[in-house]
Amino acid sequence: MSQRIQVFDTTLRDGEQVPGCQLNTEEKIEVAKELERLGVDVIEAGFPISSPGDFRSVDEICRAVS
């Protein structure tokens, strides 16, 4: 059995559901890069089907992190 804990972050997806919280693409990329730097294993970058803007943000986040 593996002893490794994997971190699955939904900040960029669920954060958009908080009233008054709306990040632009650049801010989302900044958050994603910091999550990557912290060693987060999986980042839910958004819900791309919800709008063309969210699709674009998710696409750019995927390009910005590994």
LINKA-V470628 format. One record per helix or strand. SS is the DSSP state (h for helix, s for strand). FROM is the first residue (numbers start at 1). LEN is the number of residues. If there is no record, write none. Layout:
SS/FROM/LEN + SS/FROM/LEN
This chain:
s/8/2 + h/11/7 + h/25/13 + s/42/2 + h/48/3 + h/52/13
